[in-house]
Amino acid sequence: MSSATSLRFPQPVRLGRFGFDRPVMLAPMSGITDLPFRRLAASFGADMVVTEMVASESWLDGDADMALRSAGEGISPHVVQLAGREARWMGEAARAAEANGADIIDINMGCPAKRVTTGWSGAALMRDLDHALGLIEAVVGAVSVPVTLKMRLGWDRASVNAPELARRAEAAGVAMVTVHGRTRDEFYEGRADWEAIARVRDRISIPLIANGDVADFADAEAILGLSGADGLMIGRGACGRPWLPAAIARYFRDRECWFGPTGDELADVVVAHHRAVVDHYGPFKGVLAARKHLGWYVDAAIARVGGAARTDAAAIAELRSQILRATEAHWIESGVRALLSLIERAGDDAAPRSAADRSIPAGRAA
């Protein structure tokens, strides 16, 4: 990957009745971008948030988990991502999603998980572009709302066919394409190849969104400069930092490096998120579902202050462990407040040092 990038800003994107001046979006992530997380990211100012992957056939068969994943109350635009391997079910699911309030339908052709690809869904569809196109045509033909497509570069480095799939998708009526800069076989190893996304830019005129390894403001500039994309989508970088898409959008708008809430405000955000997850899933499943988020919040807070203070590292680690094992929601929330306060005190004299929280190097922020 080249280290030299040309300074590029996100370009306006329009999807049906929705317009995004500087599109910075939250990527769909299975097990993560549930309704509470999407609402939170949207409340900070993410331009667009996308549901977890909804398995089309299972949802139509009445699967309760898929129904929960497809929920979008309080979010606009409501974007439902569908996965599947059969055109019939994808079309029917798209029609049902629109009837249930979806404003945009996104098609998953990028998930690398073995349980998905062994069923010829997700990134496995990139192994047969004719079949993939049949699914795209079924979805586009079933709905009146915009249809978008998320993909990887290809199945492996011997078959990097994202440019061709994107070209054919545009011809079939897809309104926007998002490309993660890895092949399926690379999963999340190494670094995303942002330059390779530019080959897709050369083949389509519809909006292109770049995705993969965006963790800070410098990454956001680099991925746009190298890919030529119109906007960017943030996935794992938002874990523990649901404000990151909004912070990067603010940076592009105002050239301001905002690192998110701190102190009592951060504690309020984390506690409110925990309560929303418990309400969403119920007391038992909700406490379990929230644990990964609590861990990410704590890890992000530690990274932000440059690591736990030497004298408090053991106490921080022990309290973190207790919180992530606890089952009583009220105690968890009290413990989170105490832990975040301890971390902040430990880092009172430290400047942000992590890659996730560094500011733009001198000369690039102007």
TATAHU-V731597 format. One record per residue. N is the residue number from 1. PSI is psi in degrees with one decimal (999 if undefined). OMEGA is omega in radians with two decimals (* if undefined). D_LAST is the distance of its C-alpha to the last C-alpha in Angstrom with 1 decimal. Layout:
BEGIN
n->N psi->PSI omega->OMEGA d_last->D_LAST
n->N psi->PSI omega->OMEGA d_last->D_LAST
END
This chain:
BEGIN
n->1 psi->130.9 omega->3.14 d_last->24.2
n->2 psi->143.0 omega->3.09 d_last->21.8
n->3 psi->-13.0 omega->-3.13 d_last->19.0
n->4 psi->126.5 omega->3.11 d_last->17.0
n->5 psi->149.7 omega->3.02 d_last->15.1
n->6 psi->137.8 omega->-3.11 d_last->13.4
n->7 psi->123.5 omega->-3.10 d_last->10.3
n->8 psi->139.5 omega->3.10 d_last->12.3
n->9 psi->154.6 omega->3.00 d_last->12.3
n->10 psi->145.2 omega->-3.12 d_last->15.7
n->11 psi->148.8 omega->-3.14 d_last->18.1
n->12 psi->138.4 omega->3.13 d_last->20.6
n->13 psi->136.8 omega->3.09 d_last->23.8
n->14 psi->129.4 omega->3.06 d_last->27.2
n->15 psi->101.5 omega->-3.09 d_last->30.2
n->16 psi->-124.4 omega->-3.13 d_last->33.2
n->17 psi->3.3 omega->-3.10 d_last->32.7
n->18 psi->133.6 omega->3.11 d_last->29.5
n->19 psi->141.8 omega->-3.14 d_last->26.0
n->20 psi->114.4 omega->-3.08 d_last->22.7
n->21 psi->-43.2 omega->3.13 d_last->19.6
n->22 psi->79.6 omega->-2.93 d_last->17.3
n->23 psi->114.2 omega->2.99 d_last->20.0
n->24 psi->113.0 omega->-2.91 d_last->19.8
n->25 psi->159.2 omega->3.05 d_last->23.4
n->26 psi->124.3 omega->-3.09 d_last->25.8
n->27 psi->151.3 omega->3.00 d_last->28.1
n->28 psi->131.9 omega->3.13 d_last->31.8
n->29 psi->118.7 omega->-3.10 d_last->33.3
n->30 psi->130.8 omega->-3.12 d_last->37.0
n->31 psi->0.3 omega->-3.08 d_last->38.1
n->32 psi->-53.8 omega->-3.02 d_last->34.7
n->33 psi->55.8 omega->3.02 d_last->33.5
n->34 psi->-179.8 omega->-3.04 d_last->36.5
n->35 psi->-45.2 omega->3.12 d_last->36.6
n->36 psi->-41.3 omega->-3.12 d_last->35.7
n->37 psi->-41.5 omega->3.14 d_last->32.6
n->38 psi->-41.7 omega->3.10 d_last->31.5
n->39 psi->-40.9 omega->-3.11 d_last->32.1
n->40 psi->-47.5 omega->3.12 d_last->30.1
n->41 psi->-40.3 omega->3.12 d_last->27.0
n->42 psi->-35.7 omega->-3.13 d_last->27.4
n->43 psi->-28.9 omega->3.08 d_last->27.8
n->44 psi->-24.7 omega->3.10 d_last->24.3
n->45 psi->17.2 omega->3.04 d_last->22.9
n->46 psi->135.8 omega->-3.07 d_last->23.2
n->47 psi->-39.3 omega->-3.13 d_last->23.3
n->48 psi->138.8 omega->3.08 d_last->26.5
n->49 psi->147.9 omega->-3.01 d_last->28.8
n->50 psi->140.9 omega->-3.14 d_last->31.7
n->51 psi->164.7 omega->2.88 d_last->35.1
n->52 psi->161.2 omega->3.10 d_last->36.6
n->53 psi->127.0 omega->3.12 d_last->38.5
n->54 psi->116.0 omega->3.13 d_last->41.7
n->55 psi->116.6 omega->-2.95 d_last->44.7
n->56 psi->-50.9 omega->-3.07 d_last->46.1
n->57 psi->-41.2 omega->3.14 d_last->49.8
n->58 psi->-40.3 omega->3.14 d_last->49.9
n->59 psi->-45.5 omega->-3.14 d_last->48.3
n->60 psi->-24.2 omega->3.08 d_last->50.8
n->61 psi->-0.4 omega->3.07 d_last->53.5
n->62 psi->16.1 omega->3.13 d_last->52.6
n->63 psi->123.0 omega->-3.06 d_last->50.8
n->64 psi->-36.6 omega->3.14 d_last->49.7
n->65 psi->-40.4 omega->3.12 d_last->46.7
n->66 psi->-35.9 omega->3.09 d_last->45.3
n->67 psi->-40.6 omega->3.12 d_last->45.9
n->68 psi->-40.4 omega->3.14 d_last->43.9
n->69 psi->-33.6 omega->-3.05 d_last->41.1
n->70 psi->-5.1 omega->-3.09 d_last->41.0
n->71 psi->146.6 omega->-3.13 d_last->40.8
n->72 psi->23.9 omega->-3.11 d_last->38.0
n->73 psi->130.7 omega->3.08 d_last->39.1
n->74 psi->6.4 omega->-3.12 d_last->36.4
n->75 psi->134.5 omega->3.09 d_last->33.6
n->76 psi->123.9 omega->-0.01 d_last->32.3
n->77 psi->149.8 omega->3.08 d_last->32.0
n->78 psi->113.2 omega->-3.06 d_last->34.6
n->79 psi->120.3 omega->3.13 d_last->34.1
n->80 psi->125.0 omega->3.08 d_last->37.1
n->81 psi->125.2 omega->-3.13 d_last->36.9
n->82 psi->144.1 omega->3.05 d_last->40.3
n->83 psi->150.5 omega->3.11 d_last->41.7
n->84 psi->177.2 omega->-3.12 d_last->45.0
n->85 psi->-7.0 omega->-3.10 d_last->47.1
n->86 psi->131.3 omega->-3.09 d_last->49.3
n->87 psi->-40.0 omega->-3.11 d_last->48.5
n->88 psi->-50.3 omega->-3.08 d_last->51.0
n->89 psi->-35.2 omega->3.11 d_last->49.6
n->90 psi->-42.9 omega->3.11 d_last->46.0
n->91 psi->-44.8 omega->3.14 d_last->46.9
n->92 psi->-40.6 omega->3.13 d_last->49.0
n->93 psi->-39.2 omega->3.10 d_last->46.3
n->94 psi->-42.5 omega->3.11 d_last->43.7
n->95 psi->-41.8 omega->3.13 d_last->46.2
n->96 psi->-39.9 omega->3.13 d_last->46.9
n->97 psi->-43.2 omega->3.11 d_last->43.2
n->98 psi->-42.3 omega->3.13 d_last->42.7
n->99 psi->-28.2 omega->3.14 d_last->45.9
n->100 psi->6.9 omega->3.02 d_last->44.6
n->101 psi->4.3 omega->3.12 d_last->41.4
n->102 psi->132.4 omega->3.11 d_last->38.9
n->103 psi->-25.0 omega->-3.12 d_last->36.4
n->104 psi->140.9 omega->3.05 d_last->35.1
n->105 psi->127.0 omega->3.09 d_last->37.0
n->106 psi->136.7 omega->-3.14 d_last->35.2
n->107 psi->129.5 omega->-3.12 d_last->37.3
n->108 psi->111.5 omega->2.97 d_last->37.1
n->109 psi->30.7 omega->-3.09 d_last->37.5
n->110 psi->-11.6 omega->-3.08 d_last->35.3
n->111 psi->126.2 omega->-3.10 d_last->37.1
n->112 psi->-3.6 omega->-3.03 d_last->38.2
n->113 psi->137.8 omega->-3.09 d_last->40.7
n->114 psi->-38.6 omega->-3.11 d_last->44.2
n->115 psi->-22.6 omega->3.11 d_last->45.9
n->116 psi->-47.2 omega->-3.05 d_last->44.0
n->117 psi->-28.4 omega->3.09 d_last->44.2
n->118 psi->-21.0 omega->3.05 d_last->47.9
n->119 psi->14.1 omega->3.13 d_last->48.6
n->120 psi->38.7 omega->3.00 d_last->46.8
n->121 psi->-179.2 omega->3.12 d_last->43.9
n->122 psi->-135.5 omega->-3.07 d_last->40.2
n->123 psi->-19.3 omega->3.12 d_last->39.0
n->124 psi->-24.4 omega->3.14 d_last->42.7
n->125 psi->-20.4 omega->3.12 d_last->42.5
n->126 psi->-4.2 omega->3.08 d_last->40.4
n->127 psi->-13.0 omega->-3.12 d_last->43.6
n->128 psi->91.2 omega->-3.03 d_last->45.3
n->129 psi->-29.5 omega->3.09 d_last->43.1
n->130 psi->-43.3 omega->3.11 d_last->46.1
n->131 psi->-43.3 omega->3.12 d_last->46.8
n->132 psi->-42.4 omega->-3.12 d_last->43.2
n->133 psi->-35.6 omega->3.09 d_last->43.2
n->134 psi->-38.6 omega->3.10 d_last->46.3
n->135 psi->-42.4 omega->-3.14 d_last->44.6
n->136 psi->-46.7 omega->-3.13 d_last->41.7
n->137 psi->-36.6 omega->3.13 d_last->44.1
n->138 psi->-41.5 omega->-3.13 d_last->46.1
n->139 psi->-48.5 omega->-3.13 d_last->43.2
n->140 psi->-39.4 omega->-3.11 d_last->41.8
n->141 psi->-15.2 omega->-3.06 d_last->45.4
n->142 psi->-17.4 omega->-2.99 d_last->46.1
n->143 psi->163.1 omega->3.06 d_last->43.4
n->144 psi->-9.8 omega->3.12 d_last->41.9
n->145 psi->162.3 omega->3.12 d_last->38.5
n->146 psi->145.9 omega->3.07 d_last->35.6
n->147 psi->131.0 omega->3.11 d_last->36.1
n->148 psi->167.1 omega->-3.07 d_last->33.3
n->149 psi->130.7 omega->3.07 d_last->33.7
n->150 psi->131.2 omega->-3.06 d_last->32.3
n->151 psi->175.0 omega->2.95 d_last->33.3
n->152 psi->-176.3 omega->3.13 d_last->32.7
n->153 psi->-28.0 omega->-3.12 d_last->32.5
n->154 psi->-174.7 omega->3.12 d_last->36.3
n->155 psi->-45.0 omega->3.08 d_last->39.2
n->156 psi->179.4 omega->-3.07 d_last->38.8
n->157 psi->-16.2 omega->3.09 d_last->37.3
n->158 psi->-8.9 omega->-3.11 d_last->40.4
n->159 psi->61.2 omega->3.09 d_last->39.8
n->160 psi->94.6 omega->-3.02 d_last->36.1
n->161 psi->17.0 omega->3.11 d_last->36.9
n->162 psi->-41.4 omega->3.12 d_last->33.9
n->163 psi->-42.3 omega->-3.12 d_last->33.2
n->164 psi->-41.2 omega->3.10 d_last->36.8
n->165 psi->-41.9 omega->3.13 d_last->37.1
n->166 psi->-41.8 omega->3.13 d_last->34.0
n->167 psi->-45.6 omega->-3.12 d_last->35.4
n->168 psi->-34.1 omega->3.11 d_last->38.7
n->169 psi->-42.0 omega->3.10 d_last->37.2
n->170 psi->-43.6 omega->3.14 d_last->35.5
n->171 psi->-28.2 omega->-3.14 d_last->38.8
n->172 psi->-6.7 omega->3.07 d_last->40.5
n->173 psi->5.7 omega->3.08 d_last->38.3
n->174 psi->138.9 omega->-3.01 d_last->35.6
n->175 psi->-17.7 omega->-3.12 d_last->32.6
n->176 psi->145.8 omega->3.13 d_last->29.8
n->177 psi->135.9 omega->3.03 d_last->29.8
n->178 psi->133.4 omega->-3.13 d_last->28.1
n->179 psi->124.7 omega->2.98 d_last->28.3
n->180 psi->130.7 omega->-2.99 d_last->28.3
n->181 psi->42.7 omega->3.01 d_last->27.6
n->182 psi->158.9 omega->2.95 d_last->30.9
n->183 psi->168.8 omega->3.12 d_last->34.5
n->184 psi->-42.3 omega->-3.07 d_last->37.1
n->185 psi->-19.5 omega->3.11 d_last->38.7
n->186 psi->-12.8 omega->-3.10 d_last->35.6
n->187 psi->-111.5 omega->3.10 d_last->35.5
n->188 psi->24.0 omega->-3.13 d_last->32.5
n->189 psi->155.1 omega->3.09 d_last->33.1
n->190 psi->-152.2 omega->3.13 d_last->30.6
n->191 psi->144.7 omega->3.06 d_last->27.1
n->192 psi->142.3 omega->-3.12 d_last->26.5
n->193 psi->91.2 omega->-3.08 d_last->26.2
n->194 psi->-33.2 omega->-3.14 d_last->23.1
n->195 psi->-33.7 omega->-3.12 d_last->23.8
n->196 psi->-25.9 omega->3.13 d_last->27.3
n->197 psi->-26.7 omega->-3.12 d_last->26.0
n->198 psi->-25.4 omega->3.11 d_last->24.8
n->199 psi->-26.9 omega->3.04 d_last->28.6
n->200 psi->-40.9 omega->3.11 d_last->29.0
n->201 psi->-36.2 omega->-3.11 d_last->26.3
n->202 psi->-16.6 omega->-3.02 d_last->28.4
n->203 psi->-8.5 omega->-3.07 d_last->31.5
n->204 psi->156.4 omega->3.07 d_last->30.6
n->205 psi->-12.7 omega->3.09 d_last->29.2
n->206 psi->164.2 omega->-3.13 d_last->29.1
n->207 psi->141.0 omega->3.09 d_last->26.0
n->208 psi->130.3 omega->3.11 d_last->25.2
n->209 psi->131.2 omega->-3.12 d_last->23.8
n->210 psi->142.9 omega->-3.04 d_last->23.0
n->211 psi->146.9 omega->3.04 d_last->24.4
n->212 psi->112.2 omega->3.00 d_last->25.1
n->213 psi->28.4 omega->3.05 d_last->23.7
n->214 psi->112.0 omega->-3.08 d_last->20.5
n->215 psi->-10.8 omega->-3.08 d_last->20.3
n->216 psi->-176.9 omega->-3.08 d_last->16.8
n->217 psi->-40.4 omega->-3.14 d_last->13.1
n->218 psi->-40.7 omega->3.08 d_last->13.0
n->219 psi->-40.9 omega->-3.11 d_last->16.2
n->220 psi->-43.0 omega->3.09 d_last->15.0
n->221 psi->-43.5 omega->-3.06 d_last->12.4
n->222 psi->-42.8 omega->-3.08 d_last->15.1
n->223 psi->-34.8 omega->3.10 d_last->17.9
n->224 psi->-41.9 omega->-3.13 d_last->16.5
n->225 psi->-38.4 omega->-3.08 d_last->15.6
n->226 psi->-31.1 omega->-3.07 d_last->19.0
n->227 psi->-23.9 omega->-3.03 d_last->21.1
n->228 psi->15.4 omega->-3.09 d_last->19.9
n->229 psi->161.4 omega->3.12 d_last->20.8
n->230 psi->-24.1 omega->-3.14 d_last->20.1
n->231 psi->-176.5 omega->-3.11 d_last->19.5
n->232 psi->158.1 omega->-3.13 d_last->20.3
n->233 psi->132.4 omega->-3.07 d_last->23.2
n->234 psi->128.6 omega->3.12 d_last->23.3
n->235 psi->-99.7 omega->-3.02 d_last->26.7
n->236 psi->-24.2 omega->3.11 d_last->27.7
n->237 psi->-20.1 omega->-3.14 d_last->24.3
n->238 psi->-4.5 omega->3.11 d_last->25.2
n->239 psi->120.8 omega->-3.04 d_last->28.5
n->240 psi->-6.2 omega->3.12 d_last->28.6
n->241 psi->65.9 omega->-3.10 d_last->25.2
n->242 psi->-10.7 omega->3.09 d_last->25.9
n->243 psi->-6.4 omega->-3.01 d_last->22.8
n->244 psi->-45.6 omega->3.09 d_last->20.5
n->245 psi->-41.7 omega->3.13 d_last->20.3
n->246 psi->-38.4 omega->-3.14 d_last->19.5
n->247 psi->-40.3 omega->3.13 d_last->16.9
n->248 psi->-37.7 omega->3.06 d_last->15.1
n->249 psi->-41.1 omega->3.11 d_last->15.6
n->250 psi->-39.0 omega->3.12 d_last->14.1
n->251 psi->-45.4 omega->-3.14 d_last->11.0
n->252 psi->-28.8 omega->-3.13 d_last->10.6
n->253 psi->-47.2 omega->-2.99 d_last->11.8
n->254 psi->-3.3 omega->-3.04 d_last->10.2
n->255 psi->35.7 omega->3.14 d_last->7.3
n->256 psi->129.7 omega->3.11 d_last->10.2
n->257 psi->97.0 omega->3.12 d_last->12.0
n->258 psi->126.7 omega->-3.03 d_last->15.6
n->259 psi->12.4 omega->3.08 d_last->18.3
n->260 psi->176.1 omega->-3.09 d_last->21.2
n->261 psi->155.3 omega->3.10 d_last->24.3
n->262 psi->173.3 omega->3.03 d_last->26.0
n->263 psi->-138.7 omega->-3.11 d_last->29.4
n->264 psi->-32.0 omega->3.14 d_last->31.9
n->265 psi->-42.7 omega->3.10 d_last->29.5
n->266 psi->-45.0 omega->3.13 d_last->29.0
n->267 psi->-40.2 omega->3.11 d_last->32.8
n->268 psi->-40.5 omega->3.13 d_last->33.5
n->269 psi->-47.3 omega->-3.08 d_last->31.4
n->270 psi->-43.7 omega->3.14 d_last->33.2
n->271 psi->-42.5 omega->3.13 d_last->36.6
n->272 psi->-38.8 omega->3.10 d_last->36.1
n->273 psi->-43.4 omega->3.12 d_last->35.1
n->274 psi->-45.7 omega->3.14 d_last->38.2
n->275 psi->-40.0 omega->-3.13 d_last->40.4
n->276 psi->-38.7 omega->3.12 d_last->39.2
n->277 psi->-42.8 omega->3.12 d_last->39.9
n->278 psi->-41.1 omega->3.10 d_last->43.4
n->279 psi->-36.9 omega->-3.06 d_last->44.1
n->280 psi->-43.0 omega->-3.04 d_last->43.0
n->281 psi->-14.0 omega->-3.02 d_last->45.1
n->282 psi->161.4 omega->-2.97 d_last->47.8
n->283 psi->-42.3 omega->-3.09 d_last->48.4
n->284 psi->-57.9 omega->-3.12 d_last->49.4
n->285 psi->-33.5 omega->-3.12 d_last->47.1
n->286 psi->-42.7 omega->3.12 d_last->44.2
n->287 psi->-40.9 omega->3.12 d_last->44.3
n->288 psi->-43.2 omega->-3.12 d_last->44.3
n->289 psi->-29.6 omega->-3.08 d_last->41.5
n->290 psi->-18.3 omega->-3.01 d_last->39.3
n->291 psi->-44.4 omega->-3.11 d_last->39.7
n->292 psi->-37.7 omega->3.12 d_last->37.2
n->293 psi->-42.9 omega->3.12 d_last->34.5
n->294 psi->-42.9 omega->3.11 d_last->35.6
n->295 psi->-42.6 omega->3.13 d_last->35.3
n->296 psi->-40.3 omega->3.10 d_last->31.8
n->297 psi->-45.6 omega->-3.11 d_last->30.7
n->298 psi->-46.0 omega->3.14 d_last->32.4
n->299 psi->-39.0 omega->3.12 d_last->30.9
n->300 psi->-38.2 omega->3.12 d_last->27.4
n->301 psi->-40.2 omega->3.10 d_last->28.0
n->302 psi->-45.5 omega->-3.14 d_last->29.4
n->303 psi->-35.2 omega->-3.07 d_last->26.5
n->304 psi->-33.8 omega->-3.14 d_last->24.0
n->305 psi->13.3 omega->3.07 d_last->25.8
n->306 psi->19.2 omega->-3.12 d_last->26.1
n->307 psi->154.7 omega->-3.13 d_last->29.6
n->308 psi->144.1 omega->3.12 d_last->32.7
n->309 psi->145.3 omega->-3.09 d_last->33.9
n->310 psi->-44.4 omega->-3.06 d_last->36.7
n->311 psi->-19.8 omega->-3.07 d_last->39.3
n->312 psi->0.1 omega->-3.03 d_last->38.5
n->313 psi->-43.7 omega->-3.10 d_last->37.9
n->314 psi->-42.9 omega->-3.13 d_last->41.5
n->315 psi->-39.5 omega->3.12 d_last->41.7
n->316 psi->-45.5 omega->-3.12 d_last->38.5
n->317 psi->-40.6 omega->-3.12 d_last->39.8
n->318 psi->-44.0 omega->-3.14 d_last->43.2
n->319 psi->-38.3 omega->3.07 d_last->42.0
n->320 psi->-46.1 omega->-3.13 d_last->39.7
n->321 psi->-42.9 omega->3.13 d_last->42.8
n->322 psi->-43.0 omega->-3.12 d_last->44.9
n->323 psi->-41.9 omega->-3.07 d_last->42.6
n->324 psi->-6.7 omega->3.04 d_last->42.3
n->325 psi->-13.9 omega->-3.01 d_last->46.1
n->326 psi->156.3 omega->3.13 d_last->46.9
n->327 psi->-10.1 omega->-3.11 d_last->48.4
n->328 psi->114.1 omega->-3.02 d_last->48.6
n->329 psi->-41.8 omega->-3.10 d_last->45.6
n->330 psi->-43.7 omega->3.13 d_last->46.0
n->331 psi->-39.6 omega->3.13 d_last->46.1
n->332 psi->-45.3 omega->-3.11 d_last->43.1
n->333 psi->-40.0 omega->3.08 d_last->41.0
n->334 psi->-41.7 omega->3.14 d_last->42.2
n->335 psi->-38.4 omega->3.11 d_last->41.5
n->336 psi->-44.3 omega->3.11 d_last->38.0
n->337 psi->-44.5 omega->-3.13 d_last->37.2
n->338 psi->-41.3 omega->-3.11 d_last->38.9
n->339 psi->-45.2 omega->3.13 d_last->37.1
n->340 psi->-35.6 omega->3.08 d_last->33.6
n->341 psi->-40.8 omega->3.12 d_last->34.5
n->342 psi->-42.7 omega->3.13 d_last->35.8
n->343 psi->-43.0 omega->-3.11 d_last->32.7
n->344 psi->-40.2 omega->3.10 d_last->30.5
n->345 psi->-36.9 omega->-3.13 d_last->32.9
n->346 psi->-26.7 omega->-3.09 d_last->32.8
n->347 psi->18.3 omega->-3.08 d_last->29.1
n->348 psi->-36.4 omega->-3.06 d_last->28.8
n->349 psi->8.4 omega->-3.10 d_last->27.8
n->350 psi->138.4 omega->3.02 d_last->25.6
n->351 psi->157.1 omega->3.07 d_last->21.9
n->352 psi->127.9 omega->-3.09 d_last->20.7
n->353 psi->-14.5 omega->-3.03 d_last->21.5
n->354 psi->157.1 omega->3.07 d_last->22.1
n->355 psi->-32.4 omega->-3.09 d_last->20.2
n->356 psi->-26.1 omega->-3.02 d_last->20.3
n->357 psi->8.7 omega->3.13 d_last->18.5
n->358 psi->153.8 omega->3.09 d_last->16.1
n->359 psi->170.9 omega->-3.12 d_last->12.5
n->360 psi->134.7 omega->3.12 d_last->9.7
n->361 psi->150.9 omega->-3.13 d_last->10.2
n->362 psi->138.7 omega->3.12 d_last->8.5
n->363 psi->-12.4 omega->-3.13 d_last->6.3
n->364 psi->-9.4 omega->-3.06 d_last->5.7
n->365 psi->-9.2 omega->-3.09 d_last->3.8
n->366 psi->999 omega->* d_last->0.0
END
